[in-house]
Amino acid sequence: MAQVNWRTSEEVAAEALASWRESVSVSAFQAQQALDELGYIEQVEAIMTDPATPAKTKRAWKLAQEFRRMSPTVLELAGALGLSEVEIDALFQHALTIEA
């Protein structure tokens, strides 16, 4: 007889959220517009002009065509902005609603 693996609704929701975080991406325009609309763009621009910001981060910000939720650049910028996981998710959810 096969073993049944029961999962709680919380476990299912957590797995769905983790999967969404791994797969979601937004265009550079959507990311920048969402950051502007939510009041973060000036902070990000300051981070990009800071000599202490790694060249790779600056290059990614300048040249990337899309940003993935779990990318090192996004996680680094979110940390510098002091964003929680929930706030990063909200930023991406908002960005997905923006059309050029």
Biopython code that builds the backbone (N, CA, C, O; Angstrom):
import numpy as np
from Bio.PDB.StructureBuilder import StructureBuilder

atoms = [
    (1, "MET", "N", (0.838, -1.169, 0.000)),
    (1, "MET", "CA", (0.000, 0.000, 0.000)),
    (1, "MET", "C", (0.889, 1.241, 0.000)),
    (1, "MET", "O", (1.862, 1.317, 0.750)),
    (2, "ALA", "N", (0.550, 2.204, -0.841)),
    (2, "ALA", "CA", (1.337, 3.432, -0.964)),
    (2, "ALA", "C", (1.171, 4.303, 0.272)),
    (2, "ALA", "O", (0.089, 4.402, 0.851)),
    (3, "GLN", "N", (2.272, 4.928, 0.654)),
    (3, "GLN", "CA", (2.231, 5.830, 1.798)),
    (3, "GLN", "C", (1.662, 7.166, 1.349)),
    (3, "GLN", "O", (2.076, 7.698, 0.319)),
    (4, "VAL", "N", (0.723, 7.712, 2.100)),
    (4, "VAL", "CA", (0.117, 8.994, 1.783)),
    (4, "VAL", "C", (0.909, 10.075, 2.503)),
    (4, "VAL", "O", (1.150, 9.990, 3.707)),
    (5, "ASN", "N", (1.307, 11.088, 1.751)),
    (5, "ASN", "CA", (2.070, 12.198, 2.317)),
    (5, "ASN", "C", (1.149, 13.401, 2.431)),
    (5, "ASN", "O", (0.953, 14.139, 1.466)),
    (6, "TRP", "N", (0.590, 13.590, 3.607)),
    (6, "TRP", "CA", (-0.325, 14.703, 3.837)),
    (6, "TRP", "C", (0.470, 15.963, 4.109)),
    (6, "TRP", "O", (1.431, 15.958, 4.879)),
    (7, "ARG", "N", (0.057, 17.042, 3.468)),
    (7, "ARG", "CA", (0.696, 18.331, 3.707)),
    (7, "ARG", "C", (-0.367, 19.319, 4.157)),
    (7, "ARG", "O", (-1.509, 19.287, 3.697)),
    (8, "THR", "N", (0.029, 20.179, 5.051)),
    (8, "THR", "CA", (-0.913, 21.193, 5.522)),
    (8, "THR", "C", (-1.077, 22.272, 4.457)),
    (8, "THR", "O", (-0.254, 22.392, 3.550)),
    (9, "SER", "N", (-2.135, 23.045, 4.575)),
    (9, "SER", "CA", (-2.344, 24.136, 3.625)),
    (9, "SER", "C", (-1.210, 25.156, 3.721)),
    (9, "SER", "O", (-0.855, 25.796, 2.731)),
    (10, "GLU", "N", (-0.645, 25.300, 4.920)),
    (10, "GLU", "CA", (0.484, 26.221, 5.090)),
    (10, "GLU", "C", (1.711, 25.709, 4.329)),
    (10, "GLU", "O", (2.435, 26.496, 3.718)),
    (11, "GLU", "N", (1.945, 24.400, 4.365)),
    (11, "GLU", "CA", (3.075, 23.829, 3.636)),
    (11, "GLU", "C", (2.883, 23.985, 2.133)),
    (11, "GLU", "O", (3.825, 24.313, 1.412)),
    (12, "VAL", "N", (1.674, 23.751, 1.669)),
    (12, "VAL", "CA", (1.375, 23.900, 0.245)),
    (12, "VAL", "C", (1.575, 25.355, -0.176)),
    (12, "VAL", "O", (2.158, 25.619, -1.228)),
    (13, "ALA", "N", (1.098, 26.297, 0.633)),
    (13, "ALA", "CA", (1.247, 27.721, 0.326)),
    (13, "ALA", "C", (2.720, 28.123, 0.319)),
    (13, "ALA", "O", (3.156, 28.880, -0.548)),
    (14, "ALA", "N", (3.484, 27.617, 1.285)),
    (14, "ALA", "CA", (4.912, 27.939, 1.356)),
    (14, "ALA", "C", (5.646, 27.405, 0.125)),
    (14, "ALA", "O", (6.520, 28.085, -0.413)),
    (15, "GLU", "N", (5.304, 26.205, -0.321)),
    (15, "GLU", "CA", (5.916, 25.630, -1.518)),
    (15, "GLU", "C", (5.552, 26.432, -2.758)),
    (15, "GLU", "O", (6.397, 26.660, -3.623)),
    (16, "ALA", "N", (4.297, 26.861, -2.848)),
    (16, "ALA", "CA", (3.856, 27.659, -3.990)),
    (16, "ALA", "C", (4.591, 29.006, -4.012)),
    (16, "ALA", "O", (5.005, 29.472, -5.073)),
    (17, "LEU", "N", (4.748, 29.620, -2.852)),
    (17, "LEU", "CA", (5.455, 30.891, -2.766)),
    (17, "LEU", "C", (6.917, 30.716, -3.164)),
    (17, "LEU", "O", (7.456, 31.534, -3.910)),
    (18, "ALA", "N", (7.559, 29.667, -2.678)),
    (18, "ALA", "CA", (8.953, 29.412, -3.027)),
    (18, "ALA", "C", (9.105, 29.196, -4.534)),
    (18, "ALA", "O", (10.056, 29.689, -5.142)),
    (19, "SER", "N", (8.178, 28.469, -5.126)),
    (19, "SER", "CA", (8.210, 28.225, -6.568)),
    (19, "SER", "C", (8.023, 29.529, -7.335)),
    (19, "SER", "O", (8.722, 29.777, -8.317)),
    (20, "TRP", "N", (7.080, 30.364, -6.891)),
    (20, "TRP", "CA", (6.850, 31.660, -7.537)),
    (20, "TRP", "C", (8.111, 32.515, -7.451)),
    (20, "TRP", "O", (8.531, 33.117, -8.439)),
    (21, "ARG", "N", (8.708, 32.564, -6.269)),
    (21, "ARG", "CA", (9.919, 33.373, -6.095)),
    (21, "ARG", "C", (11.033, 32.913, -7.028)),
    (21, "ARG", "O", (11.770, 33.742, -7.562)),
    (22, "GLU", "N", (11.167, 31.611, -7.232)),
    (22, "GLU", "CA", (12.212, 31.084, -8.109)),
    (22, "GLU", "C", (11.955, 31.375, -9.576)),
    (22, "GLU", "O", (12.901, 31.489, -10.355)),
    (23, "SER", "N", (10.694, 31.499, -9.969)),
    (23, "SER", "CA", (10.377, 31.611, -11.392)),
    (23, "SER", "C", (10.039, 33.022, -11.872)),
    (23, "SER", "O", (10.134, 33.297, -13.068)),
    (24, "VAL", "N", (9.648, 33.914, -10.973)),
    (24, "VAL", "CA", (9.164, 35.216, -11.419)),
    (24, "VAL", "C", (10.311, 36.130, -11.845)),
    (24, "VAL", "O", (11.370, 36.172, -11.219)),
    (25, "SER", "N", (10.061, 36.853, -12.923)),
    (25, "SER", "CA", (11.000, 37.866, -13.379)),
    (25, "SER", "C", (10.207, 39.022, -13.972)),
    (25, "SER", "O", (9.076, 38.849, -14.426)),
    (26, "VAL", "N", (10.815, 40.196, -13.960)),
    (26, "VAL", "CA", (10.193, 41.381, -14.541)),
    (26, "VAL", "C", (11.217, 42.055, -15.442)),
    (26, "VAL", "O", (12.422, 41.862, -15.280)),
    (27, "SER", "N", (10.730, 42.847, -16.392)),
    (27, "SER", "CA", (11.649, 43.577, -17.265)),
    (27, "SER", "C", (12.356, 44.662, -16.462)),
    (27, "SER", "O", (11.904, 45.048, -15.383)),
    (28, "ALA", "N", (13.463, 45.144, -17.000)),
    (28, "ALA", "CA", (14.184, 46.227, -16.331)),
    (28, "ALA", "C", (13.285, 47.448, -16.191)),
    (28, "ALA", "O", (13.309, 48.125, -15.162)),
    (29, "PHE", "N", (12.491, 47.732, -17.223)),
    (29, "PHE", "CA", (11.564, 48.862, -17.131)),
    (29, "PHE", "C", (10.571, 48.664, -15.998)),
    (29, "PHE", "O", (10.356, 49.572, -15.195)),
    (30, "GLN", "N", (9.961, 47.482, -15.927)),
    (30, "GLN", "CA", (8.996, 47.209, -14.861)),
    (30, "GLN", "C", (9.637, 47.355, -13.485)),
    (30, "GLN", "O", (9.037, 47.926, -12.575)),
    (31, "ALA", "N", (10.845, 46.845, -13.336)),
    (31, "ALA", "CA", (11.538, 46.930, -12.050)),
    (31, "ALA", "C", (11.792, 48.382, -11.671)),
    (31, "ALA", "O", (11.498, 48.796, -10.549)),
    (32, "GLN", "N", (12.336, 49.150, -12.602)),
    (32, "GLN", "CA", (12.656, 50.538, -12.309)),
    (32, "GLN", "C", (11.406, 51.370, -12.066)),
    (32, "GLN", "O", (11.397, 52.228, -11.183)),
    (33, "GLN", "N", (10.365, 51.132, -12.827)),
    (33, "GLN", "CA", (9.116, 51.882, -12.635)),
    (33, "GLN", "C", (8.480, 51.534, -11.291)),
    (33, "GLN", "O", (7.979, 52.416, -10.593)),
    (34, "ALA", "N", (8.498, 50.258, -10.927)),
    (34, "ALA", "CA", (7.943, 49.846, -9.631)),
    (34, "ALA", "C", (8.743, 50.472, -8.492)),
    (34, "ALA", "O", (8.166, 50.951, -7.516)),
    (35, "LEU", "N", (10.060, 50.466, -8.613)),
    (35, "LEU", "CA", (10.889, 51.102, -7.586)),
    (35, "LEU", "C", (10.566, 52.589, -7.476)),
    (35, "LEU", "O", (10.538, 53.140, -6.375)),
    (36, "ASP", "N", (10.325, 53.232, -8.602)),
    (36, "ASP", "CA", (9.966, 54.650, -8.593)),
    (36, "ASP", "C", (8.601, 54.859, -7.938)),
    (36, "ASP", "O", (8.449, 55.714, -7.066)),
    (37, "GLU", "N", (7.619, 54.078, -8.358)),
    (37, "GLU", "CA", (6.256, 54.236, -7.842)),
    (37, "GLU", "C", (6.160, 53.935, -6.350)),
    (37, "GLU", "O", (5.314, 54.498, -5.655)),
    (38, "LEU", "N", (7.021, 53.053, -5.860)),
    (38, "LEU", "CA", (6.983, 52.687, -4.441)),
    (38, "LEU", "C", (8.001, 53.461, -3.596)),
    (38, "LEU", "O", (8.172, 53.188, -2.408)),
    (39, "GLY", "N", (8.674, 54.434, -4.232)),
    (39, "GLY", "CA", (9.530, 55.344, -3.491)),
    (39, "GLY", "C", (10.943, 54.891, -3.210)),
    (39, "GLY", "O", (11.578, 55.391, -2.282)),
    (40, "TYR", "N", (11.451, 53.949, -3.995)),
    (40, "TYR", "CA", (12.797, 53.424, -3.750)),
    (40, "TYR", "C", (13.834, 53.845, -4.787)),
    (40, "TYR", "O", (15.028, 53.635, -4.569)),
    (41, "ILE", "N", (13.419, 54.424, -5.895)),
    (41, "ILE", "CA", (14.345, 54.638, -7.015)),
    (41, "ILE", "C", (15.517, 55.551, -6.638)),
    (41, "ILE", "O", (16.648, 55.303, -7.056)),
    (42, "GLU", "N", (15.262, 56.589, -5.862)),
    (42, "GLU", "CA", (16.358, 57.492, -5.492)),
    (42, "GLU", "C", (17.400, 56.779, -4.641)),
    (42, "GLU", "O", (18.597, 57.025, -4.787)),
    (43, "GLN", "N", (16.949, 55.895, -3.753)),
    (43, "GLN", "CA", (17.885, 55.123, -2.938)),
    (43, "GLN", "C", (18.713, 54.183, -3.814)),
    (43, "GLN", "O", (19.918, 54.039, -3.609)),
    (44, "VAL", "N", (18.068, 53.550, -4.781)),
    (44, "VAL", "CA", (18.791, 52.638, -5.676)),
    (44, "VAL", "C", (19.800, 53.420, -6.499)),
    (44, "VAL", "O", (20.936, 52.974, -6.666)),
    (45, "GLU", "N", (19.409, 54.576, -7.015)),
    (45, "GLU", "CA", (20.339, 55.381, -7.802)),
    (45, "GLU", "C", (21.531, 55.825, -6.948)),
    (45, "GLU", "O", (22.655, 55.893, -7.445)),
    (46, "ALA", "N", (21.294, 56.123, -5.681)),
    (46, "ALA", "CA", (22.395, 56.479, -4.775)),
    (46, "ALA", "C", (23.323, 55.289, -4.563)),
    (46, "ALA", "O", (24.543, 55.450, -4.526)),
    (47, "ILE", "N", (22.754, 54.105, -4.425)),
    (47, "ILE", "CA", (23.554, 52.887, -4.286)),
    (47, "ILE", "C", (24.431, 52.693, -5.520)),
    (47, "ILE", "O", (25.591, 52.300, -5.401)),
    (48, "MET", "N", (23.886, 52.966, -6.698)),
    (48, "MET", "CA", (24.629, 52.778, -7.939)),
    (48, "MET", "C", (25.769, 53.778, -8.104)),
    (48, "MET", "O", (26.727, 53.495, -8.823)),
    (49, "THR", "N", (25.691, 54.931, -7.463)),
    (49, "THR", "CA", (26.780, 55.913, -7.550)),
    (49, "THR", "C", (27.779, 55.773, -6.400)),
    (49, "THR", "O", (28.810, 56.446, -6.384)),
    (50, "ASP", "N", (27.479, 54.915, -5.457)),
    (50, "ASP", "CA", (28.363, 54.704, -4.305)),
    (50, "ASP", "C", (29.586, 53.905, -4.754)),
    (50, "ASP", "O", (29.442, 52.819, -5.317)),
    (51, "PRO", "N", (30.798, 54.438, -4.508)),
    (51, "PRO", "CA", (32.009, 53.701, -4.898)),
    (51, "PRO", "C", (32.128, 52.325, -4.243)),
    (51, "PRO", "O", (32.814, 51.452, -4.775)),
    (52, "ALA", "N", (31.480, 52.119, -3.112)),
    (52, "ALA", "CA", (31.553, 50.828, -2.424)),
    (52, "ALA", "C", (30.686, 49.748, -3.076)),
    (52, "ALA", "O", (30.857, 48.564, -2.787)),
    (53, "THR", "N", (29.761, 50.144, -3.951)),
    (53, "THR", "CA", (28.894, 49.168, -4.621)),
    (53, "THR", "C", (29.729, 48.387, -5.635)),
    (53, "THR", "O", (30.426, 48.984, -6.456)),
    (54, "PRO", "N", (29.661, 47.058, -5.583)),
    (54, "PRO", "CA", (30.454, 46.238, -6.506)),
    (54, "PRO", "C", (30.159, 46.557, -7.984)),
    (54, "PRO", "O", (29.022, 46.845, -8.356)),
    (55, "ALA", "N", (31.199, 46.497, -8.801)),
    (55, "ALA", "CA", (31.059, 46.775, -10.232)),
    (55, "ALA", "C", (30.029, 45.846, -10.882)),
    (55, "ALA", "O", (29.275, 46.269, -11.757)),
    (56, "LYS", "N", (30.000, 44.594, -10.458)),
    (56, "LYS", "CA", (29.048, 43.634, -11.038)),
    (56, "LYS", "C", (27.609, 44.083, -10.783)),
    (56, "LYS", "O", (26.755, 43.959, -11.661)),
    (57, "THR", "N", (27.342, 44.600, -9.596)),
    (57, "THR", "CA", (25.992, 45.077, -9.269)),
    (57, "THR", "C", (25.638, 46.275, -10.141)),
    (57, "THR", "O", (24.531, 46.362, -10.671)),
    (58, "LYS", "N", (26.578, 47.190, -10.285)),
    (58, "LYS", "CA", (26.337, 48.374, -11.125)),
    (58, "LYS", "C", (26.106, 47.971, -12.579)),
    (58, "LYS", "O", (25.222, 48.507, -13.247)),
    (59, "ARG", "N", (26.905, 47.023, -13.061)),
    (59, "ARG", "CA", (26.766, 46.556, -14.438)),
    (59, "ARG", "C", (25.421, 45.859, -14.643)),
    (59, "ARG", "O", (24.760, 46.063, -15.661)),
    (60, "ALA", "N", (25.026, 45.051, -13.688)),
    (60, "ALA", "CA", (23.731, 44.355, -13.787)),
    (60, "ALA", "C", (22.594, 45.364, -13.824)),
    (60, "ALA", "O", (21.670, 45.231, -14.626)),
    (61, "TRP", "N", (22.657, 46.375, -12.957)),
    (61, "TRP", "CA", (21.606, 47.396, -12.921)),
    (61, "TRP", "C", (21.522, 48.130, -14.257)),
    (61, "TRP", "O", (20.432, 48.428, -14.745)),
    (62, "LYS", "N", (22.676, 48.415, -14.838)),
    (62, "LYS", "CA", (22.727, 49.187, -16.077)),
    (62, "LYS", "C", (22.359, 48.360, -17.308)),
    (62, "LYS", "O", (21.725, 48.876, -18.229)),
    (63, "LEU", "N", (22.746, 47.093, -17.336)),
    (63, "LEU", "CA", (22.643, 46.305, -18.565)),
    (63, "LEU", "C", (21.592, 45.198, -18.569)),
    (63, "LEU", "O", (21.214, 44.720, -19.638)),
    (64, "ALA", "N", (21.120, 44.786, -17.410)),
    (64, "ALA", "CA", (20.154, 43.669, -17.385)),
    (64, "ALA", "C", (18.872, 44.053, -18.113)),
    (64, "ALA", "O", (18.402, 45.186, -18.016)),
    (65, "GLN", "N", (18.321, 43.099, -18.834)),
    (65, "GLN", "CA", (17.045, 43.321, -19.511)),
    (65, "GLN", "C", (15.876, 42.847, -18.659)),
    (65, "GLN", "O", (14.732, 43.250, -18.869)),
    (66, "GLU", "N", (16.181, 41.989, -17.701)),
    (66, "GLU", "CA", (15.157, 41.516, -16.777)),
    (66, "GLU", "C", (15.800, 41.255, -15.424)),
    (66, "GLU", "O", (17.012, 41.072, -15.311)),
    (67, "PHE", "N", (14.955, 41.242, -14.404)),
    (67, "PHE", "CA", (15.411, 40.943, -13.059)),
    (67, "PHE", "C", (14.574, 39.802, -12.502)),
    (67, "PHE", "O", (13.344, 39.847, -12.515)),
    (68, "ARG", "N", (15.260, 38.786, -12.016)),
    (68, "ARG", "CA", (14.610, 37.632, -11.399)),
    (68, "ARG", "C", (14.539, 37.871, -9.898)),
    (68, "ARG", "O", (15.463, 38.433, -9.310)),
    (69, "ARG", "N", (13.450, 37.446, -9.282)),
    (69, "ARG", "CA", (13.191, 37.687, -7.864)),
    (69, "ARG", "C", (14.333, 37.202, -6.969)),
    (69, "ARG", "O", (14.669, 37.865, -5.988)),
    (70, "MET", "N", (14.921, 36.078, -7.289)),
    (70, "MET", "CA", (15.949, 35.483, -6.429)),
    (70, "MET", "C", (17.369, 35.718, -6.942)),
    (70, "MET", "O", (18.304, 35.062, -6.485)),
    (71, "SER", "N", (17.542, 36.644, -7.886)),
    (71, "SER", "CA", (18.875, 36.897, -8.418)),
    (71, "SER", "C", (19.765, 37.560, -7.369)),
    (71, "SER", "O", (19.268, 38.254, -6.482)),
    (72, "PRO", "N", (21.068, 37.352, -7.465)),
    (72, "PRO", "CA", (21.980, 37.980, -6.504)),
    (72, "PRO", "C", (21.849, 39.502, -6.483)),
    (72, "PRO", "O", (21.921, 40.110, -5.416)),
    (73, "THR", "N", (21.659, 40.119, -7.640)),
    (73, "THR", "CA", (21.535, 41.582, -7.691)),
    (73, "THR", "C", (20.300, 42.044, -6.947)),
    (73, "THR", "O", (20.371, 42.989, -6.162)),
    (74, "VAL", "N", (19.180, 41.403, -7.174)),
    (74, "VAL", "CA", (17.940, 41.782, -6.486)),
    (74, "VAL", "C", (18.092, 41.595, -4.986)),
    (74, "VAL", "O", (17.707, 42.469, -4.209)),
    (75, "LEU", "N", (18.644, 40.479, -4.576)),
    (75, "LEU", "CA", (18.805, 40.217, -3.145)),
    (75, "LEU", "C", (19.777, 41.204, -2.504)),
    (75, "LEU", "O", (19.573, 41.632, -1.368)),
    (76, "GLU", "N", (20.829, 41.564, -3.230)),
    (76, "GLU", "CA", (21.787, 42.543, -2.714)),
    (76, "GLU", "C", (21.131, 43.916, -2.560)),
    (76, "GLU", "O", (21.281, 44.564, -1.524)),
    (77, "LEU", "N", (20.405, 44.360, -3.588)),
    (77, "LEU", "CA", (19.744, 45.665, -3.514)),
    (77, "LEU", "C", (18.665, 45.677, -2.442)),
    (77, "LEU", "O", (18.521, 46.658, -1.713)),
    (78, "ALA", "N", (17.911, 44.597, -2.344)),
    (78, "ALA", "CA", (16.868, 44.512, -1.317)),
    (78, "ALA", "C", (17.481, 44.616, 0.071)),
    (78, "ALA", "O", (16.928, 45.275, 0.952)),
    (79, "GLY", "N", (18.621, 43.967, 0.266)),
    (79, "GLY", "CA", (19.309, 44.058, 1.551)),
    (79, "GLY", "C", (19.763, 45.477, 1.842)),
    (79, "GLY", "O", (19.622, 45.965, 2.963)),
    (80, "ALA", "N", (20.313, 46.145, 0.820)),
    (80, "ALA", "CA", (20.770, 47.519, 0.995)),
    (80, "ALA", "C", (19.610, 48.464, 1.291)),
    (80, "ALA", "O", (19.773, 49.456, 2.002)),
    (81, "LEU", "N", (18.443, 48.150, 0.742)),
    (81, "LEU", "CA", (17.249, 48.968, 0.981)),
    (81, "LEU", "C", (16.539, 48.595, 2.278)),
    (81, "LEU", "O", (15.638, 49.304, 2.726)),
    (82, "GLY", "N", (16.949, 47.481, 2.876)),
    (82, "GLY", "CA", (16.318, 47.027, 4.116)),
    (82, "GLY", "C", (14.950, 46.408, 3.902)),
    (82, "GLY", "O", (14.103, 46.451, 4.795)),
    (83, "LEU", "N", (14.719, 45.826, 2.716)),
    (83, "LEU", "CA", (13.424, 45.230, 2.393)),
    (83, "LEU", "C", (13.312, 43.817, 2.948)),
    (83, "LEU", "O", (14.267, 43.042, 2.900)),
    (84, "SER", "N", (12.149, 43.494, 3.468)),
    (84, "SER", "CA", (11.862, 42.134, 3.921)),
    (84, "SER", "C", (11.493, 41.270, 2.719)),
    (84, "SER", "O", (11.270, 41.780, 1.621)),
    (85, "GLU", "N", (11.432, 39.966, 2.937)),
    (85, "GLU", "CA", (11.016, 39.049, 1.874)),
    (85, "GLU", "C", (9.621, 39.422, 1.352)),
    (85, "GLU", "O", (9.374, 39.386, 0.146)),
    (86, "VAL", "N", (8.725, 39.776, 2.261)),
    (86, "VAL", "CA", (7.358, 40.148, 1.890)),
    (86, "VAL", "C", (7.358, 41.434, 1.061)),
    (86, "VAL", "O", (6.600, 41.556, 0.100)),
    (87, "GLU", "N", (8.208, 42.387, 1.435)),
    (87, "GLU", "CA", (8.285, 43.644, 0.685)),
    (87, "GLU", "C", (8.871, 43.427, -0.715)),
    (87, "GLU", "O", (8.444, 44.073, -1.671)),
    (88, "ILE", "N", (9.833, 42.532, -0.836)),
    (88, "ILE", "CA", (10.383, 42.209, -2.160)),
    (88, "ILE", "C", (9.294, 41.570, -3.018)),
    (88, "ILE", "O", (9.137, 41.918, -4.188)),
    (89, "ASP", "N", (8.548, 40.642, -2.438)),
    (89, "ASP", "CA", (7.447, 40.012, -3.171)),
    (89, "ASP", "C", (6.449, 41.061, -3.645)),
    (89, "ASP", "O", (5.999, 41.019, -4.790)),
    (90, "ALA", "N", (6.103, 41.996, -2.774)),
    (90, "ALA", "CA", (5.135, 43.041, -3.124)),
    (90, "ALA", "C", (5.672, 43.912, -4.255)),
    (90, "ALA", "O", (4.919, 44.313, -5.143)),
    (91, "LEU", "N", (6.960, 44.202, -4.225)),
    (91, "LEU", "CA", (7.576, 44.989, -5.280)),
    (91, "LEU", "C", (7.453, 44.269, -6.619)),
    (91, "LEU", "O", (7.104, 44.880, -7.629)),
    (92, "PHE", "N", (7.742, 42.968, -6.623)),
    (92, "PHE", "CA", (7.628, 42.195, -7.860)),
    (92, "PHE", "C", (6.182, 42.067, -8.308)),
    (92, "PHE", "O", (5.893, 42.163, -9.501)),
    (93, "GLN", "N", (5.278, 41.854, -7.375)),
    (93, "GLN", "CA", (3.858, 41.765, -7.738)),
    (93, "GLN", "C", (3.398, 43.073, -8.367)),
    (93, "GLN", "O", (2.659, 43.065, -9.351)),
    (94, "HIS", "N", (3.830, 44.192, -7.807)),
    (94, "HIS", "CA", (3.472, 45.492, -8.378)),
    (94, "HIS", "C", (4.096, 45.652, -9.760)),
    (94, "HIS", "O", (3.429, 46.095, -10.695)),
    (95, "ALA", "N", (5.366, 45.297, -9.893)),
    (95, "ALA", "CA", (6.056, 45.427, -11.178)),
    (95, "ALA", "C", (5.361, 44.639, -12.284)),
    (95, "ALA", "O", (5.331, 45.066, -13.439)),
    (96, "LEU", "N", (4.802, 43.484, -11.918)),
    (96, "LEU", "CA", (4.107, 42.657, -12.928)),
    (96, "LEU", "C", (2.859, 43.334, -13.479)),
    (96, "LEU", "O", (2.374, 42.953, -14.544)),
    (97, "THR", "N", (2.336, 44.323, -12.780)),
    (97, "THR", "CA", (1.133, 45.024, -13.261)),
    (97, "THR", "C", (1.471, 46.180, -14.193)),
    (97, "THR", "O", (0.569, 46.768, -14.789)),
    (98, "ILE", "N", (2.740, 46.516, -14.331)),
    (98, "ILE", "CA", (3.156, 47.675, -15.119)),
    (98, "ILE", "C", (3.403, 47.279, -16.568)),
    (98, "ILE", "O", (4.104, 46.309, -16.855)),
    (99, "GLU", "N", (2.814, 48.046, -17.466)),
    (99, "GLU", "CA", (3.034, 47.845, -18.890)),
    (99, "GLU", "C", (3.699, 49.076, -19.471)),
    (99, "GLU", "O", (3.403, 50.199, -19.065)),
    (100, "ALA", "N", (4.597, 48.867, -20.421)),
    (100, "ALA", "CA", (5.277, 49.986, -21.073)),
    (100, "ALA", "C", (4.374, 50.630, -22.115)),
    (100, "ALA", "O", (4.775, 51.592, -22.770)),
]
sb = StructureBuilder()
sb.init_structure("model")
sb.init_model(0)
sb.init_chain("A")
sb.init_seg("    ")
for serial, (resi, resn, name, xyz) in enumerate(atoms, 1):
    if name == "N":
        sb.init_residue(resn, " ", resi, " ")
    sb.init_atom(name, np.array(xyz, "f"), 0.0, 1.0, " ", f" {name:<3s}", serial, name[0])
structure = sb.get_structure()
